[in-house]
């Protein structure tokens, strides 16, 4: 394929081959994020000798930067083209790896070192925002209108697969070669992806007046709220499932994460087509109820097998809650604002993940740990309520009521 801009969407039978290169770019980009996730706390705490507050500050800085940069990422993708936005994101990700390396030169001055790390984490957060927002927008521009849900689901699958593989890979790199190896991988991998992305055809941006971010948020906030409520089950499993196993005296708490991940991927592989076939709101309703059942099982579990089943159902349910509501969000804005719509929509997920785990932690301090999952189940059930509302108030592709 040439690197010239194309405008015609690709029909569904050819969609897989068309999306795979973009999915590969998302995978590589998020692999470097996953690589750092398990080792940054160790590096800051053990390597630099700083306390838990600073560990949390370094980890949270990427989330904050991602949230803040969503509007910019969406605007840039819509106005300048998704390919340019992905390239900018990859360059920023590589630069963050260089900042990681630079911070190692100041290991004798921990506060200076961690300040440089914070800059790197902030830059990586902005890079993540640009890459995933633009990648989804790129895929939507290449696909026909009947494949919106599949595009959102598959890009998300590449992202979650990268997290799943990146975490153990990062731990292995850190154990064998230290944080310098993680920094080098963070700098080099995006550049390798950049050599690949420049060969892909760009999609010309639609030259029409674009809505403001405030207008887009007003259009997508209801599906965004649904996605945010549905994501609380995901946060509950990733943050508290292992602690539940430990508190009950059960071995191998990591199996809960594996059960969640396997079920998540299976649902995406076998059922992502349902979002486009029967509608995003209907799929979000059904799978939010499945996720709720999973959280209830975790709350009620007196045997590890029940908890594992709950984790699996949570992953299976949440897998299609996000693309289900995502389709509803995209339908509420004109085509020329798809990138901004995905940026605004994903910002709800960012915000929910930033608030849910601390809030559930407060529940855990005042009650027995398993009550966290009852609280999460009630919250996720709210996503089903939002989906029901969307079914009762459908919109056309241009965002007006039917």
C-alpha positions in Angstrom: 0.0 0.0 0.0 1.1 3.5 -0.7 1.3 6.2 2.0 -1.2 8.5 0.2 -4.4 9.5 1.7 -7.5 7.4 1.1 -11.1 8.3 1.6 -13.4 5.3 0.8 -14.3 3.0 3.7 -13.3 -0.7 3.6 -16.1 -3.2 3.4 -16.5 -5.7 6.2 -14.9 -8.8 4.6 -11.6 -6.9 4.2 -11.8 -5.1 7.5 -9.6 -7.6 9.5 -6.7 -7.2 7.1 -7.1 -3.5 7.1 -7.2 -3.1 10.9 -4.4 -5.5 11.8 -1.6 -3.0 11.1 -3.2 -0.3 13.2 -3.9 -2.9 16.0 -0.2 -3.8 15.8 0.8 -0.2 16.4 -1.6 0.1 19.3 -0.1 -3.1 20.7 3.5 -1.9 20.5 2.6 1.5 22.0 0.7 0.1 25.0 3.3 -2.7 25.5 5.8 0.0 26.7 3.1 1.3 29.1 2.5 -2.2 30.4 6.2 -2.9 30.8 6.6 -0.1 33.2 3.4 -0.7 35.3 4.8 -3.4 37.7 8.3 -2.0 38.0 7.9 1.8 38.5 6.7 1.3 42.1 9.7 -0.9 42.8 12.1 1.6 41.2 10.7 4.6 43.0 10.4 2.8 46.4 13.4 0.5 46.5 15.7 2.2 43.9 15.2 5.8 44.9 14.1 5.2 48.5 11.0 7.3 48.3 7.7 6.7 50.1 4.2 5.4 49.1 2.9 8.9 48.4 5.5 9.6 45.7 5.0 6.1 44.3 1.3 6.9 43.9 2.2 10.3 42.4 4.4 8.8 39.8 1.9 6.2 38.9 -1.0 8.6 38.8 0.7 11.3 36.7 0.2 9.2 33.6 -3.5 8.9 34.2 -3.8 12.7 34.8 -1.9 13.5 31.7 -4.1 11.1 29.6 -7.2 12.7 30.9 -6.1 16.3 30.3 -4.8 15.6 26.8 -7.9 13.8 25.5 -9.5 16.9 24.0 -6.3 18.0 22.3 -5.8 14.4 20.9 -9.3 14.3 19.5 -9.1 17.8 18.0 -5.7 17.1 16.4 -6.8 13.7 15.0 -10.0 15.2 13.4 -8.2 18.3 12.0 -4.8 17.0 11.0 -5.6 13.3 10.4 -5.4 10.2 12.6 -2.0 9.0 11.1 -0.3 12.3 12.1 -1.7 12.0 15.5 -0.4 8.4 15.9 3.0 9.5 14.7 3.1 12.4 17.2 2.0 10.0 20.0 4.8 7.5 19.1 7.4 10.2 19.1 6.2 11.4 22.5 6.3 7.8 23.9 9.9 7.4 22.7 10.8 10.7 24.3 9.4 9.5 27.6 11.8 6.6 27.5 14.7 9.0 27.1 13.5 10.9 30.1 13.4 7.6 32.0 17.0 7.1 31.1 17.9 10.7 32.0 16.4 10.2 35.5 18.9 7.4 36.1 21.7 9.9 35.9 20.4 11.6 39.0 19.9 8.5 41.2 22.0 10.1 43.8 19.5 13.0 44.0 16.2 11.2 44.4 14.0 14.3 44.2 15.5 15.4 40.9 15.3 11.9 39.6 11.7 11.5 40.4 10.9 15.0 39.0 12.3 13.8 35.6 10.4 10.6 36.0 7.2 12.6 36.5 7.9 14.5 33.2 8.4 11.2 31.4 5.2 9.7 32.9 3.2 12.8 31.9 4.6 12.7 28.4 3.7 9.0 28.1 0.2 9.7 29.3 -0.2 12.3 26.5 1.3 9.8 24.0 -1.2 7.1 25.1 -4.1 9.5 24.7 -3.0 10.5 21.1 -2.3 6.9 20.0 -5.5 5.2 21.2 -7.8 8.1 20.3 -6.3 8.4 16.8 -6.1 4.7 16.2 -9.8 4.2 16.9 -10.6 7.3 14.7 -8.4 5.9 12.0 -10.1 2.5 12.1 -13.5 4.1 12.0 -12.6 6.1 9.0 -11.4 3.0 7.2 -14.4 0.8 8.1 -18.0 1.0 6.9 -20.7 2.3 9.2 -21.8 -1.3 10.0 -18.4 -2.1 11.7 -18.1 0.6 14.3 -18.4 -1.7 17.3 -15.9 -4.1 15.8 -13.3 -1.4 15.4 -13.7 -0.1 18.9 -13.6 -3.7 20.3 -10.5 -4.8 18.4 -8.5 -1.7 19.2 -9.3 -2.2 22.8 -8.3 -5.8 22.6 -4.9 -4.8 21.2 -4.5 -2.4 24.1 -5.5 -4.9 26.8 -3.3 -7.7 25.3 -0.4 -5.3 25.4 -1.0 -4.6 29.1 -1.2 -8.4 29.8 2.0 -9.2 28.0 3.9 -6.1 29.0 3.6 -6.5 32.8 5.4 -9.9 33.0 7.9 -8.8 30.4 8.7 -5.6 32.3 9.1 -7.6 35.5 11.6 -9.9 33.8 13.5 -7.1 32.3 13.7 -5.3 35.6 14.8 -8.4 37.5 17.6 -9.2 34.9 18.9 -5.7 33.9 17.3 -3.1 36.1 15.2 0.0 35.3 17.6 1.0 32.5 16.4 -1.9 30.4 12.8 -0.7 30.8 13.8 2.8 29.9 15.6 1.6 26.7 12.6 -0.6 25.7 10.3 2.4 26.2 12.4 4.6 23.9 13.1 2.0 21.2 9.8 0.2 20.7 7.8 3.3 19.6 10.5 4.2 17.1 10.3 0.7 15.7 6.5 1.1 15.4 7.1 4.5 13.8 9.1 2.9 10.9 6.0 0.8 10.3 3.3 3.4 10.5 4.8 5.8 8.0 4.2 3.1 5.3 0.5 2.9 6.0 -2.0 5.0 4.0 -3.4 8.0 5.7 -7.1 8.9 5.8 -7.9 12.5 4.7 -9.7 14.4 7.5 -13.2 15.5 6.7 -13.1 19.2 5.9 -16.2 20.5 7.7 -16.8 22.7 10.7 -16.1 20.7 13.9 -18.0 20.8 17.1 -16.3 22.2 20.3 -15.2 19.8 23.0 -18.0 21.0 25.2 -20.6 20.2 22.5 -19.2 16.8 22.0 -19.1 16.1 25.8 -22.8 17.1 25.8 -23.5 14.6 23.1 -21.6 11.6 24.5 -21.9 12.1 28.3 -24.7 9.6 28.7 -22.9 6.6 27.0 -19.7 7.9 28.7 -21.4 7.6 32.1 -22.6 4.1 31.2 -19.0 3.1 30.3 -17.6 4.7 33.5 -20.1 2.8 35.7 -19.4 -0.4 33.9 -15.6 0.0 34.3 -15.9 -0.1 38.1 -16.1 -3.9 38.0 -12.8 -4.0 36.1 -11.2 -1.8 38.7 -12.5 -3.9 41.5 -11.0 -7.1 40.1 -7.6 -5.6 39.2 -7.2 -3.9 42.6 -8.9 -6.1 45.1 -9.2 -9.7 43.8 -5.8 -10.8 44.9 -6.4 -9.2 48.3 -9.6 -11.2 48.6 -7.8 -14.4 47.9 -5.2 -13.5 50.5 -7.8 -12.5 53.2 -9.6 -15.8 52.7 -6.4 -17.9 52.8 -6.7 -19.0 49.2 -3.6 -19.6 47.1 -2.8 -18.3 43.6 -4.7 -15.0 43.7 -3.1 -14.2 40.3 -5.5 -16.7 38.8 -8.3 -14.2 39.2 -6.5 -11.8 36.8 -6.0 -14.7 34.3 -9.6 -15.8 34.5 -10.7 -12.2 33.9 -8.3 -11.7 30.9 -9.1 -15.0 29.2 -12.9 -14.3 29.4 -12.4 -10.7 28.3 -10.5 -11.8 25.1 -12.9 -14.7 24.3 -15.9 -12.3 24.5 -14.1 -9.9 22.1 -13.2 -12.6 19.7 -16.5 -14.4 19.5 -19.1 -11.7 20.2 -17.8 -8.3 19.2 -19.9 -8.5 16.0 -23.1 -8.3 18.1 -22.5 -4.6 18.8 -23.0 -3.7 15.1 -25.6 -6.4 14.5 -28.1 -5.8 17.3 -27.1 -2.4 18.6 -24.6 -1.0 21.1 -27.2 -0.2 23.9 -28.7 -3.7 23.8 -25.3 -5.3 24.0 -24.2 -3.0 26.8 -27.4 -3.9 28.7 -26.9 -7.6 28.5 -23.1 -7.6 29.2 -23.5 -5.1 32.1 -25.9 -7.6 33.7 -23.3 -10.4 33.1 -20.6 -8.2 34.7 -23.0 -7.5 37.7 -23.5 -11.2 38.2 -19.7 -11.7 38.2 -19.3 -9.1 41.0 -22.1 -10.7 43.0 -20.3 -14.0 42.8 -17.1 -12.4 44.1 -19.1 -10.8 46.9 -20.7 -14.2 47.9 -17.7 -16.4 47.3 -16.8 -18.9 50.0 -14.7 -21.0 47.7 -11.9 -19.9 45.3 -13.7 -21.5 42.4 -16.6 -19.2 42.9 -14.4 -16.2 43.0 -12.6 -17.3 39.8 -16.0 -17.7 38.1 -16.9 -14.2 39.3 -13.7 -12.8 37.9 -14.3 -14.5 34.6 -17.9 -13.3 34.3 -16.7 -9.8 35.2 -14.2 -9.9 32.3 -16.7 -11.4 29.9 -19.2 -8.7 30.7 -17.0 -5.7 30.7 -15.4 -6.8 27.4 -18.4 -5.6 25.4 -19.8 -2.9 27.7 -17.1 -0.5 26.5 -17.6 -1.0 22.7 -21.4 -1.1 23.2 -21.5 2.3 24.8 -18.8 3.5 22.4 -21.0 2.8 19.4 -23.7 4.9 21.0 -21.2 7.7 21.6 -20.0 7.8 18.0 -23.5 7.8 16.7 -24.3 11.0 18.5 -21.7 13.1 16.7 -21.0 13.9 13.0 -18.3 12.0 11.2 -15.8 14.9 11.2 -15.8 14.8 15.0 -15.3 11.1 15.6 -11.8 11.6 17.1 -13.0 14.2 19.5 -15.9 12.0 20.4 -13.7 9.0 21.2 -11.4 11.3 23.2 -14.3 12.6 25.3 -15.8 9.2 25.6 -12.6 7.6 26.8 -12.1 10.5 29.3 -15.1 9.2 31.2 -13.3 5.9 31.5 -10.1 7.6 32.7 -11.9 9.5 35.3 -13.8 6.5 36.6 -10.6 4.4 36.9 -8.9 7.3 38.7 -11.8 7.6 41.3 -13.2 4.1 41.6 -10.2 2.3 43.2 -9.6 4.9 45.9 -13.4 5.0 46.6 -13.7 1.2 46.8 -10.6 1.3 49.1 -12.5 3.5 51.5 -15.3 0.9 51.5 -12.8 -1.8 52.3 -11.4 0.1 55.3 -14.8 0.4 56.9 -16.1 -3.0 56.1 -15.0 -6.5 55.3 -13.1 -6.8 52.0 -15.8 -8.7 50.1 -18.2 -5.8 50.5 -16.1 -4.0 47.9 -17.6 -6.3 45.3 -21.2 -5.7 46.4 -20.6 -2.0 46.1 -19.1 -2.5 42.7 -22.0 -4.8 41.6 -24.5 -2.0 42.5 -22.4 0.5 40.6 -22.2 -1.7 37.5 -25.9 -2.3 37.6 -26.2 1.5 37.0 -24.6 0.9 33.6 -27.5 -1.4 32.7 -29.9 1.4 33.7 -28.0 3.8 31.4 -28.2 1.2 28.6 -31.9 0.8 29.1 -32.3 4.6 28.8 -30.4 4.7 25.6 -32.6 1.9 24.2 -35.6 4.0 25.0 -34.1 7.2 23.5 -32.3 6.1 20.3 -30.5 8.5 18.0 -29.6 8.7 14.3 -26.1 8.5 13.1 -25.9 12.3 13.2 -26.9 12.5 16.8 -30.6 13.7 16.5 -33.4 11.8 18.2 -35.3 9.3 16.0 
